[in-house]
Amino acid sequence: MPVAFLLGIAFAVGWTPCIGPILGAILALSSTHANAETGMLYLAVYSLGLALPFLGTALFIEHFRKRVRGFSRWSRPLRALAGLVLIIMGIMVLTGQMTWFATWMLSTFPVLGRLG
């Protein structure tokens, strides 16, 4: 039980910077409308968008686990590579090179500018 509680706390702390500004914007936008129905619609769509990935994960977790077992031999090298990428990105953020990298990515792959 304490492990699940600590995992929940870590999850909440990790998601707060991502969810907080979006939820704040939705609440601010819904407070500017004259009727409560619009605000409820905004929050319902937001909640649905937040819940669908979790529901999909719950429904397909066993299927996913069966498929992932084949990748277990690659687990250690992939984790090392992901850790290396995170370290490099952290150094780039600290040195201000992440902006240069983003500019390079957009000039090299212009389709990325249309994604967001």
PAKEKE-864414 format. One line per field, with one value per residue (C-alpha): residue in three letters; residue number from 1; x, y, z. Coordinates in steps of 0.001 Angstrom, whole numbers. Each point is the difference from the previous one (the first is absolute). Example, Ala and Ser with C-alpha at 12.3 -4.5 7.8 and 13.67 -1.06 7.14 Angstrom:
% PAKEKE-864414
res: c(ALA / SER)
n: c(1 / 2)
xx: c(12300 / 1370)
yy: c(-4500 / 3440)
zz: c(7800 / -660)
END
This chain:
% PAKEKE-864414
res: c(MET / PRO / VAL / ALA / PHE / LEU / LEU / GLY / ILE / ALA / PHE / ALA / VAL / GLY / TRP / THR / PRO / CYS / ILE / GLY / PRO / ILE / LEU / GLY / ALA / ILE / LEU / ALA / LEU / SER / SER / THR / HIS / ALA / ASN / ALA / GLU / THR / GLY / MET / LEU / TYR / LEU / ALA / VAL / TYR / SER / LEU / GLY / LEU / ALA / LEU / PRO / PHE / LEU / GLY / THR / ALA / LEU / PHE / ILE / GLU / HIS / PHE / ARG / LYS / ARG / VAL / ARG / GLY / PHE / SER / ARG / TRP / SER / ARG / PRO / LEU / ARG / ALA / LEU / ALA / GLY / LEU / VAL / LEU / ILE / ILE / MET / GLY / ILE / MET / VAL / LEU / THR / GLY / GLN / MET / THR / TRP / PHE / ALA / THR / TRP / MET / LEU / SER / THR / PHE / PRO / VAL / LEU / GLY / ARG / LEU / GLY)
n: c(1 / 2 / 3 / 4 / 5 / 6 / 7 / 8 / 9 / 10 / 11 / 12 / 13 / 14 / 15 / 16 / 17 / 18 / 19 / 20 / 21 / 22 / 23 / 24 / 25 / 26 / 27 / 28 / 29 / 30 / 31 / 32 / 33 / 34 / 35 / 36 / 37 / 38 / 39 / 40 / 41 / 42 / 43 / 44 / 45 / 46 / 47 / 48 / 49 / 50 / 51 / 52 / 53 / 54 / 55 / 56 / 57 / 58 / 59 / 60 / 61 / 62 / 63 / 64 / 65 / 66 / 67 / 68 / 69 / 70 / 71 / 72 / 73 / 74 / 75 / 76 / 77 / 78 / 79 / 80 / 81 / 82 / 83 / 84 / 85 / 86 / 87 / 88 / 89 / 90 / 91 / 92 / 93 / 94 / 95 / 96 / 97 / 98 / 99 / 100 / 101 / 102 / 103 / 104 / 105 / 106 / 107 / 108 / 109 / 110 / 111 / 112 / 113 / 114 / 115 / 116)
xx: c(0 / 2726 / 1682 / -3202 / -443 / 3554 / -444 / -3204 / 1801 / 2844 / -2506 / -1914 / 3170 / 1177 / -3285 / -736 / 2109 / -1703 / -3587 / -50 / 342 / -2486 / -2568 / 553 / -563 / -3180 / -1316 / 857 / -1642 / -3111 / -310 / -226 / -3099 / -3421 / -1376 / 1183 / -776 / 2916 / 2381 / -1291 / 456 / 3626 / 741 / -1785 / 2022 / 3198 / -838 / -844 / 3277 / 1845 / -1859 / 95 / 3723 / -355 / -3093 / 1695 / 3030 / -2190 / -1818 / 3069 / 2663 / 100 / 276 / 2773 / 1856 / 5 / 1454 / 2597 / 1414 / 1805 / 1847 / 1313 / 3469 / 204 / -1173 / 3393 / 1555 / -3186 / -74 / 3653 / -674 / -3038 / 2063 / 2746 / -2537 / -1444 / 3458 / 849 / -3308 / 522 / 3431 / -1479 / -2695 / 2577 / 2296 / -2774 / 638 / -3490 / -1346 / 2655 / -909 / -3714 / 759 / 2196 / -2708 / -2616 / 2248 / 1004 / -3490 / -2525 / -2926 / 652 / -1143 / -3480 / -442 / -786)
yy: c(0 / 2582 / -721 / 765 / 3186 / 1143 / -869 / 2067 / 2954 / -253 / -237 / 3054 / 2048 / -983 / 881 / 3236 / 2173 / -1578 / -34 / 3149 / 2637 / -1762 / -427 / 3603 / 1224 / -2052 / 1314 / 3573 / -402 / -1586 / 2760 / 2634 / -1571 / 1010 / -3505 / -2920 / -2534 / 1191 / -296 / -3469 / -984 / 1227 / -1927 / -3117 / -35 / 621 / -2854 / -2314 / 808 / -683 / -3252 / -1643 / -886 / -1574 / -1952 / -1161 / -1094 / -1941 / -1745 / -979 / -524 / -3792 / 185 / 2555 / -2110 / -3018 / 2077 / 1699 / -3251 / -428 / 3269 / -1014 / -748 / 3609 / 1461 / 748 / 1668 / 1999 / 1279 / 982 / 1803 / 1787 / 1064 / 1315 / 1964 / 1517 / 1008 / 1578 / 1867 / 1222 / 1336 / 1659 / 1685 / 1210 / 1391 / 1534 / -2270 / -1505 / 3025 / -497 / -3691 / 776 / 2533 / -2524 / -2681 / 2350 / 1037 / -3597 / -1488 / 2781 / -2372 / 146 / 3634 / -1087 / -2572 / 2360)
zz: c(0 / 773 / -3343 / -1914 / 2022 / -764 / -3661 / -56 / 1557 / -2519 / -2840 / 1239 / 427 / -3468 / -1667 / 1830 / -2343 / -3002 / 1193 / 2136 / -2740 / -2290 / 2741 / 1098 / -3552 / -319 / 3317 / -961 / -3410 / 1471 / 2606 / -2742 / -1548 / 1234 / 386 / 2082 / -2736 / -2137 / 2936 / 769 / -3650 / 30 / 3187 / -1263 / -3225 / 1983 / 2392 / -2864 / -1727 / 3231 / 701 / -3443 / 12 / 3444 / -1009 / -3202 / 1984 / 2422 / -2835 / -2008 / 2677 / -338 / -3778 / 375 / 2573 / -2318 / -2832 / 2173 / 1358 / -3319 / 595 / 3423 / -1357 / -1234 / 3298 / 1517 / -3091 / -631 / 3592 / -276 / -3285 / 1457 / 3014 / -2260 / -2061 / 3194 / 1218 / -3354 / -97 / 3559 / -910 / -3094 / 2089 / 2541 / -2686 / -2102 / -2986 / 25 / -1908 / -2654 / -233 / -343 / -2749 / -1795 / 261 / -1469 / -2868 / -738 / 440 / -804 / 472 / 3764 / 4 / -1064 / 2806 / 2832)
END
